[in-house]
Amino acid sequence: MLKITAIAFASTFALSAFAAGTTDVQRSVELKDGSTVHVFQDGKMGMENKYGRAFLMPQGHVMEARDGTRIEMKGNEVWRVEALNRFSSGS
């Protein structure tokens, strides 16, 4: 019983640490096409389409924000956006 409790505690701690690492969004920028780019604290980015689903965007791709500014894609943190969506929806 002690082993099961220890495993449950360790896995809960690991999931909490993972969740904390994925929610470090510095800012989110809405693009002209309705999608959103999330910029994380480490400078890497992840994309979300207008329906809220994470998708791939090639590194170096230049996007235009709703206000007309241009943003160059750095990184491709699809897994972070997926985790962000899962943790924020409560699933």
C-alpha positions in Angstrom: 0.0 0.0 0.0 2.9 2.4 0.8 4.4 1.8 -2.7 1.1 2.6 -4.4 0.8 5.8 -2.3 4.3 6.8 -3.2 3.8 6.2 -6.9 0.5 8.2 -6.9 2.2 11.1 -5.1 5.2 11.1 -7.5 3.0 11.0 -10.6 0.8 13.8 -9.2 4.0 15.9 -8.6 5.3 15.1 -12.1 2.0 16.1 -13.8 1.9 19.3 -11.8 5.5 20.2 -12.8 4.6 19.4 -16.5 1.5 21.6 -16.3 3.5 24.5 -14.7 6.0 24.3 -17.5 3.4 24.5 -20.3 1.5 27.5 -18.9 4.4 30.0 -19.1 2.8 32.0 -22.0 4.4 35.4 -22.1 1.8 36.7 -24.6 -0.7 35.6 -27.2 -1.0 37.4 -30.5 -4.1 37.1 -32.7 -3.3 36.9 -36.4 -5.2 38.3 -39.4 -6.4 34.8 -40.4 -8.0 34.3 -37.0 -5.3 32.0 -35.7 -3.2 32.8 -32.5 0.5 32.5 -31.9 1.5 31.9 -28.3 4.9 33.2 -27.3 6.4 31.4 -24.3 8.8 32.7 -21.7 11.8 31.0 -23.4 11.0 32.8 -26.7 9.7 29.7 -28.5 6.2 29.8 -30.1 3.2 27.6 -30.7 0.3 28.1 -33.1 -3.4 27.6 -32.5 -5.9 27.8 -35.4 -9.1 29.8 -35.3 -10.9 26.8 -33.9 -8.5 26.4 -30.9 -6.5 23.4 -32.2 -2.7 23.4 -32.2 -1.1 23.0 -35.6 2.4 23.0 -37.1 4.0 26.1 -38.5 7.4 26.0 -40.1 10.2 27.8 -38.2 11.0 31.1 -39.9 7.6 31.6 -41.4 6.5 35.2 -41.2 3.0 35.9 -40.0 1.0 39.1 -39.8 -0.8 40.1 -36.6 -4.2 41.7 -36.6 -2.6 45.1 -36.0 -0.3 44.7 -39.0 2.9 43.8 -37.2 5.0 40.9 -38.6 6.1 38.0 -36.5 8.6 35.4 -37.4 8.0 31.9 -36.1 10.6 30.6 -33.6 10.4 27.0 -32.6 7.3 24.9 -33.1 5.9 24.1 -29.7 2.8 22.2 -30.8 2.9 20.0 -27.6 2.9 23.0 -25.4 -0.2 24.5 -27.1 -1.9 21.1 -26.8 -1.1 20.9 -23.1 -2.1 24.5 -22.6 -5.5 23.7 -24.2 -6.0 20.5 -22.2 -5.2 22.1 -18.9 -7.2 25.2 -19.5 -10.3 23.3 -20.6 -10.2 21.2 -17.4 -10.1 17.9 -19.3 
